Amino acid sequence: MSELSYLEKLLDGVEVEWNNLGNLTSLRRGRVMSKGYFVDNLGDYPVYSSQTANNGMIGSIDTFDFDGEFVSWTTDGANAGTVFYRTGRFSITNVCGLISIKNEAPLNYKFLFYWLTTEAKKHVYAGMGNPKLMSHQVEKISVPIPCPNNPEKSLAIQSEIVRILDKFTALTAELTAELTAELTARKKQYNYYRDQLLSFDEGEVEWKTLGELAENLDAKRRPITSGLRESGNVPYYGASGIVDYVRDYIFDGDFLLVSEDGANLVARNTPIAFSISGQAWVNNHAHVLKFDTYTEQRYVEYYLNSIDLTPYISGAAQPKLNKKNLESIRLPNPSLDTKKLIVTTLDKFDTLTNSISEGLPREIELRQKQYEYYRDLLFSFPKPKAANH
């Protein structure tokens, strides 16, 4: 690319006018819909709300409030300022706003959508702990209109910017899909070999309880009152891993931590059993186990992460894996040499899988930064001095 940016080449010196959305568009809000309303009016037309998952869709009904091309935004909550490009027949709830471009306005819906993905969040008001972006704030957002005196040329320039950003968006989605598929395949392969290595025929090995294989050090763990925590370099562990870094430590060496949280053990969204080494502080949400060798510790870590621990969870109000149930878990106990072979093999698979797991968000982040670079370049319209404040 030459010294002139792509945008400058695209505009070729044409005038750029900044105008508020209030002059270019009409704004309105959605309506309240109860859970019962969705049940009583089930249909094929999507309803969008404040969430970002599933493109914001929370259900579908048998009628629609809007039909055509629009831009919607989330008005309230953690996702306030999130924008979506909408087409077709649909409805929105009361925590969404809808933007309709006036017929005479030389503005492309997709161009407006991309512009607002960078601008809308800047106008969110986070006062009183509930972020909001209401219509009176949206209508003040300035939008660049290239070549305002020639609507046909203006829309052509906007369409070219949209084409480029659509392409980058598609490439990012394609990369994400490819890496996710690769990660899924690797995880299936890893789980297969792990289950094979940790399966033993009847009578092939002796079985022992976890209480026989490890020393339980739960009595030494304790929480730190948040107000008394002193920042430092020592990891402070809870049920799912490191929650903070503190100055002091309780444990020093190699240990296996096992989550006490029953909901976590069932959902398995975070680590269940994980090895730690060195100095550490552990609160009362993770069991602390000490083994004779690190190999045995890793072997048990792999085994616990491969089995269903639901039968060992007790308690209705706050389900937990308590100390008694933890120590009653029975495990196959092969020779130390066999354990070494299993751990070495699974470590290799684990490294490969984790490298892909870590590489996935890293690659996506790099592609996202590349997309944002070109997006910002394409939207680097010169602002009049009056707008620079």
Secondary structure, DSSP 4 states (H G I P E B T S, - for coil): --SS-HHHHHHTT--EEEEEHHHHEEEEE-B---HHHHHHTEEEEEEE-S--GGGGEEEEES--SEEEEEEEEE-BSTTTT-EEEEEEEEEEBTTEEEEEE-TTS---HHHHHHHHHHHGGGG-B-GGG--B--HHHHTT-EEEEESTT-HHHHHHHHHHHHHHHHHHHHHHHHHHHHHHHHHHHHHHHHHHHHHHHT---TTTSEEEEHHHHSEE-GGG-----GGG--EEEEEEEETTEEEEEES--SEEEEEEEEE-BHHHHHH-SS-SEEEEEEEEEE-TTEEEEE-SSHHHHHHHHHHHTTS--GGG-B-SSS-B--HHHHHH-EEEE--HHHHHHHHHHHHHHHHHHHHHHHHHHHHHHHHHHHHHHHHHHHT-PPPPGGG--
